[in-house]
Structure formats: C-alpha cells, structure tokens
Amino acid sequence: VSSGLAGMNLALIFHEVVHSIDRVQRKLHGAADPDEIRREIDHLRKLLDTFKPLLQRDPPRKVSVEDLVERASGMHADRFKRHGVVFSNWTADPAKKHSFTQMLPRGLMVAALSNVIDNAIYWTRFRKQRDEREAPGAILVLSHWDEETGGMIAVVDNGPGFQLPRDQLARPFSSTRAGGMGLGLFYCKTVMDSIGGKLEVVDAGELKDVVDLPDAYDGTAIVFSFKNET
C-alpha cells in the first residue's frame, strides 16, 4: 500500500516541483524578489517533507486531524490557485473544527487524503467546464467527533457526484476519470481497513445530518471514519 500510494503521489510531487522550479527560474532571470524565492523554496521543502514518509518505514504515531489535513492540503496549495479552486479547511477554523487525535501511520494517511483532494480538484473542474458554470470549483475538508462513534474527516466538493455504482467503490481499476487508474480509492480503503477505520463515499447532502454544510457543496463527500480509541 505504501509503495502504491508513493507511486501515485510521485506524479503529483514531480508536477508540482517542476512548476515551482520554473517559477524560481523565471524570477531569477528577472528582478528577483528574495521573499518570493524563499516562499517557493519553502513550498518545495514542504512537498518533499510530506512525500518523504512514504519512502521509509512509517510506524503508527499519535497525530491530530489538523496536522493530517494541513499536510495533505499543503501538497495542493499551488494547484488551488492555478485552477481557481476555492479550498476551505474547517479543521483549522476554531469556530468549526472538531479536534481529535488518532494512532496511525501519518505518511499513509496524508497520502490517502492527498489522493482524495486530487480527485476533488479534477471533478470540480470537470463539472465547471462541462456545465459552463460561473461558480468556481470548491472543496471543503471538515472533521467531526462523536464520543460514541468516533471521529471522521470528510472531503466534500461541488463536482458532478460519484460517477460509479456504489458497489464498485474502491474496486481496483474501476474509474470514470480520464486517464485514471482506478486505484486511488482502493488504496485509501486499504489504509483505513488496516487501522480499523472505514472509507465511505456519499452524496454531500447526506452530511447535513451531522454538520451544517453549505448548499454550495452539492457533489461528493469522501468520508474517513476513525474508531474512538479512548
């Protein structure tokens, strides 16, 4: 699973590193602003630091939901800007976050979240172009904690909704994404199974029974559910 997720994320990392180096090169050829160069180098360092755990032994450790989401979404920060996708992180909002910690392999969980965010970027852009919508693509990551059932992290979007029959969820090589391998959700589900959790794909509206979700998020919600360890 670690090798598979590393391979899938390698393409993303390589793509982002090339973009960042190109920007540094353009700045150095022009009137370089040292602060801008530093920001680009910091971004590169963050990408590599996030990817590194997938290439080495990743023993379980206690990590917070905020840390997981920050690391996973940080890999896509430049892509949100480039593609005009509005990204919201409720796990970092004191008024909306539900904080909890879990004992798990951090690198694998970050890679799984990153993969789901990558899919959300694709499908929100797909719907915007297909339907010629003025509203931008939008992605929201939220967390929730319940003393009886445990915690969850949900990645919610305003894309076209899940495109496969539910019985094909996480089945290897099943994908409607152009050029997709159909392995992303399979790996994510395997990660969750390995830690005693659960992966679910639901319509975004189904989360309204749990959280006060804005109507703009009317696509898909990928839900990572964690057991209560206390």
Buried (B, 14 or more C-beta within 10 A) or exposed (E): BBEBBBEBBEEBBEEBBEBBEEBBEEBEEEEEEEEEBEBBEEBBEBBEEBBEBBEEEBEBEEBBBBBBBBBBBBBBBBBBEEBEBBBBBBBBEEEBBBEBBBEBBBBBBBBBBBBBBBBBBBBBBBBBEEEEEEEBBBBBBBBBBEEEEBBBBBBBBBBBBBEBEEEBBBBEEBBEBEEEBBBBBBBBBBBBEEBEBBBBBBBBBEBEEBBEBBEBBBBBBBBBBBEEEE
